[in-house]
Amino acid sequence: MAPIPRLRPYDGPPILSYGFRPFFLLASLYAGLAVLAWLPMFSGDLMLPTAFAARDWHVHEMLYGYVGAVVAGFLLTAVPNWTGRLPLQGLPLLVLVATWAAGRIAVGSSAGIGWLPAALTDLSFLLLLTAAVAREIVAGRNWRNLKVLAVLGVLLCGNALFHAEAHVRGLAEYGTRIGIAATLVLVMLIGGRIVPSFTRNWLSRENPGRLPAPVGSFDVVSMAFAIAALAAWVAAPDRAVTGAALVASGLLQAARLARWAGDRTWRDRLVLILHVAYGFVPLGFILVGLAALGLVPPGAGIHAWSGGAIGVMTLAVMSRASLGHTGRPLVASPAIQAVYAVVTASVLARICASIHPAWFGVLLPVAGALWAAAFLGFAAAYWGVLTGPKAK
């Protein structure tokens, strides 16, 4: 993301000066703490007063709670760059943050307040965010980014379906798949912009030679195929034709990633982690496709997508964007490099826990502990960056 071109006069707390500041900080804290709560919930040692089944609470809060906050932080910072309009700051930003927090409280206490009030409170955040992004895109006549707005709308509908499905059926299956699919499309859309762009910028400056392939028809075809495969997975996840489409999409996404010259970025960890994160996109497609064909357990691919493609990519984007938009050098500190290593190890442990059921009891708590350490470590390392003034 390029620097925001202009700002309205603002003399309030620095944390409310840009959308990424409060949302990235809260997202990282919540991602770590929610998993620490999930582990004893899974073992039956902790009960929350939520109307959701324990699994659904975990899925929902990672998918619509954590991801919702990261998406808000990214879009509230990126959209002003795309449109040339002023960013959300101060009280309006605080209202949006408070709405997100209210949704987390409502979901966690929905057994007491009722599923419908909890759902309406939770949905109000994505509704406000979608309205805010739509207003800016339309006012700025930035029509090329309407596709981002469309994905936000799908995410909102998926969240609504999640609440209704969990209430009626006990478990939210379609709402989960829609949320994962919509977020993956965002990762592929935005990752398809920033990964080759940041790679090209660094290589041109620091390591001249082979550069990422320019965006072209291959990217369009691979994206279209991936979206079609995800739609088939949402509708019929266990069909053989769905499995074949997912595996084919995984191979296309792997080829897309290979075109971005990631093997030449080892010296810049801020760029390298983007390639590592995107690598979980094709891995997830292939594993979920093999699961549809009955060859591997479904949890392996789901966690390659949710923990890897989504979790690692959002962490990579948060760490880079926070430095760039606060005027700090784009350098991965030893602390954030450790965070990258720990979160990657967490995802690999969780995938292996699904593939090897005999290891599940050992690897699940290891994966959870590593995940919490990574996200809480990010919050600790970036606390001053996100809450303090912009660097001079």
ROKOLPA-455426 format. One line per field, with one value per residue (C-alpha): residue number from 1; x, y, z; residue in one letter. Coordinates in Angstrom, 2 decimals, m for minus. Layout:
N
i = c(NUM, ...)
c1 = c(X, ...)
c2 = c(Y, ...)
c3 = c(Z, ...)
aa = c(a, ...)
END
This chain:
392
i = c(1, 2, 3, 4, 5, 6, 7, 8, 9, 10, 11, 12, 13, 14, 15, 16, 17, 18, 19, 20, 21, 22, 23, 24, 25, 26, 27, 28, 29, 30, 31, 32, 33, 34, 35, 36, 37, 38, 39, 40, 41, 42, 43, 44, 45, 46, 47, 48, 49, 50, 51, 52, 53, 54, 55, 56, 57, 58, 59, 60, 61, 62, 63, 64, 65, 66, 67, 68, 69, 70, 71, 72, 73, 74, 75, 76, 77, 78, 79, 80, 81, 82, 83, 84, 85, 86, 87, 88, 89, 90, 91, 92, 93, 94, 95, 96, 97, 98, 99, 100, 101, 102, 103, 104, 105, 106, 107, 108, 109, 110, 111, 112, 113, 114, 115, 116, 117, 118, 119, 120, 121, 122, 123, 124, 125, 126, 127, 128, 129, 130, 131, 132, 133, 134, 135, 136, 137, 138, 139, 140, 141, 142, 143, 144, 145, 146, 147, 148, 149, 150, 151, 152, 153, 154, 155, 156, 157, 158, 159, 160, 161, 162, 163, 164, 165, 166, 167, 168, 169, 170, 171, 172, 173, 174, 175, 176, 177, 178, 179, 180, 181, 182, 183, 184, 185, 186, 187, 188, 189, 190, 191, 192, 193, 194, 195, 196, 197, 198, 199, 200, 201, 202, 203, 204, 205, 206, 207, 208, 209, 210, 211, 212, 213, 214, 215, 216, 217, 218, 219, 220, 221, 222, 223, 224, 225, 226, 227, 228, 229, 230, 231, 232, 233, 234, 235, 236, 237, 238, 239, 240, 241, 242, 243, 244, 245, 246, 247, 248, 249, 250, 251, 252, 253, 254, 255, 256, 257, 258, 259, 260, 261, 262, 263, 264, 265, 266, 267, 268, 269, 270, 271, 272, 273, 274, 275, 276, 277, 278, 279, 280, 281, 282, 283, 284, 285, 286, 287, 288, 289, 290, 291, 292, 293, 294, 295, 296, 297, 298, 299, 300, 301, 302, 303, 304, 305, 306, 307, 308, 309, 310, 311, 312, 313, 314, 315, 316, 317, 318, 319, 320, 321, 322, 323, 324, 325, 326, 327, 328, 329, 330, 331, 332, 333, 334, 335, 336, 337, 338, 339, 340, 341, 342, 343, 344, 345, 346, 347, 348, 349, 350, 351, 352, 353, 354, 355, 356, 357, 358, 359, 360, 361, 362, 363, 364, 365, 366, 367, 368, 369, 370, 371, 372, 373, 374, 375, 376, 377, 378, 379, 380, 381, 382, 383, 384, 385, 386, 387, 388, 389, 390, 391, 392)
c1 = c(0.00, 1.29, 1.34, m1.94, m1.70, m3.45, m5.12, m7.61, m6.26, m6.19, m4.80, m6.41, m4.84, m2.47, m4.20, m7.32, m5.45, m5.56, m7.86, m5.03, m3.84, m6.71, m7.86, m4.47, m3.69, m7.07, m7.03, m3.65, m4.58, m7.88, m6.37, m3.97, m6.36, m9.26, m7.13, m5.92, m9.60, m10.42, m7.94, m9.63, m13.03, m12.06, m10.98, m14.16, m12.41, m13.93, m17.47, m18.42, m22.02, m22.36, m25.23, m22.70, m21.28, m17.66, m16.35, m18.57, m17.47, m13.84, m14.49, m16.71, m14.42, m11.36, m13.17, m15.60, m14.07, m10.32, m10.48, m13.17, m10.87, m7.89, m9.97, m11.31, m7.84, m6.52, m9.43, m9.78, m6.13, m6.04, m9.30, m8.21, m5.13, m7.28, m9.78, m7.71, m10.27, m9.74, m9.45, m11.72, m10.28, m11.21, m14.76, m16.15, m13.27, m13.86, m17.53, m16.54, m14.00, m16.59, m19.08, m16.55, m15.85, m19.58, m19.93, m17.28, m19.00, m22.42, m21.26, m19.50, m22.61, m25.28, m26.68, m27.77, m28.87, m30.33, m28.98, m30.85, m29.72, m26.20, m26.39, m27.69, m24.99, m22.29, m23.58, m23.75, m19.95, m19.60, m22.65, m21.10, m17.74, m19.32, m21.29, m18.17, m16.12, m18.98, m19.36, m15.67, m15.45, m18.56, m17.62, m14.12, m15.50, m12.99, m14.96, m12.08, m12.28, m15.98, m14.92, m13.55, m16.95, m18.63, m16.43, m17.29, m20.97, m20.46, m18.63, m21.55, m24.06, m21.90, m21.86, m25.64, m26.04, m23.57, m25.73, m28.98, m27.54, m25.97, m29.29, m31.42, m29.08, m26.68, m23.56, m22.75, m21.41, m22.36, m21.62, m18.15, m17.38, m18.70, m16.57, m13.43, m14.09, m14.77, m11.65, m9.55, m10.78, m9.64, m6.25, m5.91, m7.11, m5.04, m2.14, m2.08, m1.42, 0.94, 3.10, 4.48, 4.50, 6.52, 8.76, 9.43, 10.21, 12.71, 14.38, 14.74, 16.50, 18.46, 18.80, 18.54, 17.69, 14.57, 11.44, 7.86, 5.80, 3.41, m0.26, m1.95, m4.40, m2.88, m3.80, m7.33, m7.84, m6.36, m8.53, m11.68, m10.96, m10.27, m13.51, m15.49, m13.84, m14.56, m18.20, m18.42, m16.82, m19.31, m22.23, m21.01, m17.75, m17.74, m18.27, m15.50, m15.85, m15.37, m12.22, m10.82, m11.57, m9.91, m6.75, m6.55, m7.01, m4.24, m1.87, m2.82, m2.29, 1.08, 2.09, 0.87, 3.03, 6.06, 5.83, 6.49, 10.21, 9.83, 12.93, 15.02, 13.73, 15.45, 17.32, 14.15, 11.92, 9.09, 8.84, 9.66, 6.85, 4.33, 5.41, 5.38, 1.87, 0.57, 2.08, m0.62, m3.26, m2.37, m1.54, m5.01, m6.69, m4.85, m5.47, m9.16, m9.49, m7.88, m10.25, m13.22, m11.79, m11.54, m7.75, m6.92, m8.89, m10.71, m9.15, m5.71, m6.71, m9.10, m6.28, m3.83, m6.30, m7.48, m4.25, m1.80, m3.25, m5.39, m3.56, 0.02, m0.90, m2.80, 0.11, 2.53, 0.39, m0.18, 3.53, 4.53, 1.68, 2.14, 5.78, 5.11, 2.21, 3.96, 7.06, 9.35, 11.92, 10.58, 12.84, 11.79, 13.15, 14.48, 11.27, 8.97, 11.13, 10.63, 6.88, 6.93, 8.76, 6.46, 3.20, 4.41, 5.36, 1.91, 0.14, 2.33, 1.71, m2.05, m2.02, m0.02, m2.41, m5.21, m3.24, m1.94, m4.79, m2.43, m0.50, m3.60, m3.57, 0.03, 0.11, m3.17, m2.06, 1.38, m0.20, m2.49, 0.30, 2.51, m0.36, m1.05, 2.65, 2.93, m0.03, 0.55, 4.21, 3.18, 1.03, 3.93, 6.46, 4.18, 2.48, 4.55, 4.24, 0.44, m0.23, 2.56, 3.07, 4.34, 8.12, 9.81)
c2 = c(0.00, 3.47, 6.21, 7.99, 11.22, 13.60, 13.85, 16.14, 18.01, 15.58, 16.03, 13.08, 9.82, 8.42, 5.04, 6.63, 8.47, 5.56, 2.58, 0.06, 1.14, 0.02, m2.84, m4.47, m4.22, m5.58, m8.29, m9.62, m9.55, m11.26, m13.93, m14.95, m14.75, m16.44, m19.49, m19.64, m19.77, m22.30, m24.93, m25.46, m25.16, m28.01, m30.17, m29.37, m27.42, m24.04, m23.01, m19.65, m18.39, m18.54, m20.05, m21.43, m24.91, m24.74, m25.47, m22.84, m20.20, m20.88, m20.85, m17.78, m15.68, m16.48, m16.06, m13.21, m11.70, m11.71, m11.58, m8.90, m6.66, m7.19, m6.57, m3.37, m2.15, m2.90, m1.42, 1.72, 2.40, 1.22, 2.70, 6.32, 5.54, 4.04, 6.91, 9.93, 10.71, 11.37, 8.37, 7.61, 9.07, 10.01, 9.48, 7.76, 5.27, 4.76, 3.98, 1.31, m0.18, m0.21, m1.93, m4.68, m5.11, m5.20, m8.03, m10.08, m9.57, m10.34, m13.59, m14.67, m14.03, m15.01, m17.79, m15.07, m12.27, m14.52, m15.58, m12.94, m9.85, m11.28, m11.83, m8.32, m6.78, m8.82, m8.18, m4.43, m4.20, m5.72, m3.77, m0.45, m1.39, m2.34, 0.92, 2.97, 1.28, 1.57, 5.29, 5.92, 3.81, 5.40, 8.95, 8.44, 6.78, 3.98, 1.40, m1.07, m1.89, m2.72, m6.37, m5.83, m4.45, m7.52, m9.82, m7.80, m8.29, m12.05, m12.03, m10.18, m12.66, m15.57, m14.22, m13.83, m17.39, m18.62, m17.24, m18.56, m21.96, m22.40, m21.57, m23.81, m26.75, m26.62, m26.33, m23.75, m25.57, m23.31, m20.15, m21.47, m22.38, m19.08, m17.13, m19.09, m18.82, m15.06, m14.38, m16.54, m14.55, m11.38, m12.97, m13.95, m10.56, m8.38, m10.82, m10.89, m7.14, m6.68, m9.82, m9.29, m5.51, m5.48, m8.22, m6.23, m3.08, m4.86, m6.87, m3.82, m2.01, m4.74, m7.82, m7.01, m9.88, m11.94, m10.04, m11.17, m11.75, m8.88, m9.37, m10.81, m13.34, m16.19, m14.41, m13.77, m17.38, m18.82, m16.50, m17.36, m21.08, m20.69, m18.80, m21.42, m24.22, m22.44, m21.98, m25.71, m26.43, m24.20, m25.94, m29.55, m30.11, m33.91, m34.37, m35.88, m33.14, m30.55, m32.32, m32.40, m28.70, m27.80, m29.76, m28.18, m24.75, m25.50, m26.31, m23.09, m21.03, m22.72, m21.78, m18.23, m17.97, m19.41, m16.54, m13.98, m14.75, m15.44, m17.66, m14.50, m12.71, m14.62, m11.55, m9.51, m11.30, m8.78, m9.82, m13.49, m14.03, m12.82, m15.66, m18.17, m17.08, m17.26, m20.73, m21.97, m20.98, m23.72, m26.14, m25.64, m26.09, m29.36, m30.75, m29.77, m31.27, m34.51, m34.51, m34.27, m37.33, m39.15, m39.25, m37.02, m35.71, m32.41, m30.51, m30.48, m28.31, m26.17, m25.21, m24.69, m22.09, m20.59, m20.69, m20.38, m18.50, m16.27, m16.21, m15.92, m13.54, m11.18, m11.19, m10.46, m7.59, m6.14, m6.09, m4.46, m1.96, m0.82, 0.07, 1.78, 3.90, 5.10, 6.26, 3.49, 1.58, m1.51, m3.89, m7.08, m6.87, m10.03, m10.10, m10.06, m12.63, m14.88, m14.23, m15.32, m18.54, m19.35, m18.77, m20.86, m23.66, m23.38, m23.86, m26.79, m28.44, m27.99, m29.45, m32.44, m32.90, m33.41, m35.64, m37.90, m38.51, m40.38, m37.13, m34.97, m34.93, m33.71, m31.39, m29.54, m27.82, m27.21, m25.53, m23.46, m22.34, m21.37, m19.47, m17.51, m16.79, m15.46, m13.09, m11.89, m11.51, m9.32, m7.19, m6.76, m5.98, m3.51, m1.91, 1.26, 1.33, 1.15, 3.36, 5.90, 8.90, 8.60, 8.42, 11.71)
c3 = c(0.00, m0.84, 1.83, 2.40, 0.38, 2.76, 6.16, 7.85, 10.89, 13.82, 17.33, 19.11, 20.27, 17.62, 17.75, 16.20, 13.44, 10.95, 10.62, 10.73, 14.18, 16.45, 14.27, 13.77, 17.48, 18.60, 15.93, 17.03, 20.73, 20.04, 17.77, 20.53, 23.48, 21.68, 20.87, 24.47, 25.46, 22.73, 23.94, 27.35, 25.66, 23.34, 26.27, 28.22, 30.96, 30.07, 29.16, 27.68, 27.86, 24.08, 22.13, 19.64, 19.92, 21.05, 17.56, 16.01, 18.51, 17.63, 13.88, 13.99, 16.13, 14.04, 10.74, 11.32, 14.46, 13.86, 10.05, 10.18, 12.22, 9.91, 6.80, 8.38, 9.26, 5.79, 3.83, 5.98, 5.16, 1.55, 0.26, 0.81, m1.27, m4.01, m4.03, m2.97, m0.26, 3.44, 5.79, 8.72, 11.94, 15.49, 16.72, 13.57, 13.73, 17.46, 16.78, 14.27, 16.69, 19.48, 17.18, 16.48, 20.20, 20.95, 18.45, 20.24, 23.60, 22.13, 20.51, 23.69, 25.81, 23.28, 25.48, 27.89, 25.59, 22.87, 19.51, 17.49, 19.46, 19.40, 15.64, 14.96, 17.13, 15.44, 11.91, 12.48, 12.29, 8.82, 7.70, 8.80, 7.30, 3.97, 3.93, 4.70, 1.98, m0.53, 0.18, m0.46, m3.60, m5.11, m4.08, m5.45, m8.60, m8.02, m9.98, m10.42, m6.70, m6.67, m6.61, m3.10, m2.10, m3.60, m1.50, 1.62, 0.80, 0.52, 3.87, 5.45, 4.03, 5.16, 8.70, 8.72, 7.45, 10.07, 12.91, 11.43, 10.58, 14.01, 15.65, 13.44, 12.79, 15.72, 13.53, 10.87, 7.82, 4.88, 6.84, 7.61, 4.01, 2.67, 5.13, 4.29, 0.55, 0.65, 2.72, 0.40, m2.58, m0.78, m0.12, m3.78, m5.05, m2.76, m2.55, m6.33, m6.21, m3.30, m3.40, m6.93, m6.49, m3.27, m4.68, m7.85, m5.86, m3.60, m6.36, m8.61, m5.80, m4.00, m6.22, m9.95, m12.25, m12.80, m11.75, m11.09, m14.20, m14.93, m14.19, m17.23, m18.61, m16.58, m13.35, m14.58, m15.63, m12.42, m10.30, m12.24, m11.89, m8.16, m7.55, m9.46, m7.47, m4.19, m5.19, m5.91, m2.53, m0.71, m2.39, m2.54, m0.64, m0.90, m4.65, m6.75, m9.36, m6.62, m5.48, m9.00, m9.50, m6.20, m6.97, m10.43, m8.87, m6.41, m9.24, m11.03, m7.89, m7.32, m10.86, m10.23, m7.10, m8.91, m11.42, m8.66, m8.12, m4.41, m4.43, m4.90, m1.77, 1.05, 2.28, 2.93, 5.42, 4.99, 1.35, 1.84, 4.36, 1.77, m0.53, 2.32, 3.28, m0.29, m0.58, 1.78, m0.81, m3.33, m0.52, 0.92, m2.45, m3.03, 0.47, 0.49, m2.98, m1.81, 1.17, m1.21, m2.97, 0.36, 0.43, 3.43, 6.43, 5.67, 8.58, 6.95, 4.01, 6.04, 8.40, 5.54, 4.30, 7.58, 9.56, 6.70, 3.73, 5.95, 9.29, 8.05, 5.21, 7.50, 9.96, 7.11, 5.82, 9.30, 10.08, 6.80, 6.56, 10.16, 9.49, 6.19, 7.38, 10.52, 8.66, 9.88, 7.80, 6.07, 7.96, 9.76, 13.30, 14.98, 17.05, 14.03, 12.23, 15.25, 15.01, 11.36, 12.22, 15.14, 13.26, 10.31, 12.70, 14.30, 10.97, 9.97, 13.35, 12.95, 9.45, 10.66, 13.59, 11.06, 8.73, 11.53, 14.02, 16.35, 16.83, 17.28, 21.09, 21.15, 18.14, 18.76, 21.99, 20.48, 17.45, 19.67, 21.97, 19.03, 17.39, 20.58, 21.03, 17.48, 17.63, 21.16, 20.21, 17.29, 19.59, 22.02, 19.29, 17.51, 20.51, 20.25, 16.46, 16.56, 19.60, 19.31, 17.03, 13.50, 13.25, 12.37)
aa = c(m, a, p, i, p, r, l, r, p, y, d, g, p, p, i, l, s, y, g, f, r, p, f, f, l, l, a, s, l, y, a, g, l, a, v, l, a, w, l, p, m, f, s, g, d, l, m, l, p, t, a, f, a, a, r, d, w, h, v, h, e, m, l, y, g, y, v, g, a, v, v, a, g, f, l, l, t, a, v, p, n, w, t, g, r, l, p, l, q, g, l, p, l, l, v, l, v, a, t, w, a, a, g, r, i, a, v, g, s, s, a, g, i, g, w, l, p, a, a, l, t, d, l, s, f, l, l, l, l, t, a, a, v, a, r, e, i, v, a, g, r, n, w, r, n, l, k, v, l, a, v, l, g, v, l, l, c, g, n, a, l, f, h, a, e, a, h, v, r, g, l, a, e, y, g, t, r, i, g, i, a, a, t, l, v, l, v, m, l, i, g, g, r, i, v, p, s, f, t, r, n, w, l, s, r, e, n, p, g, r, l, p, a, p, v, g, s, f, d, v, v, s, m, a, f, a, i, a, a, l, a, a, w, v, a, a, p, d, r, a, v, t, g, a, a, l, v, a, s, g, l, l, q, a, a, r, l, a, r, w, a, g, d, r, t, w, r, d, r, l, v, l, i, l, h, v, a, y, g, f, v, p, l, g, f, i, l, v, g, l, a, a, l, g, l, v, p, p, g, a, g, i, h, a, w, s, g, g, a, i, g, v, m, t, l, a, v, m, s, r, a, s, l, g, h, t, g, r, p, l, v, a, s, p, a, i, q, a, v, y, a, v, v, t, a, s, v, l, a, r, i, c, a, s, i, h, p, a, w, f, g, v, l, l, p, v, a, g, a, l, w, a, a, a, f, l, g, f, a, a, a, y, w, g, v, l, t, g, p, k, a, k)
END
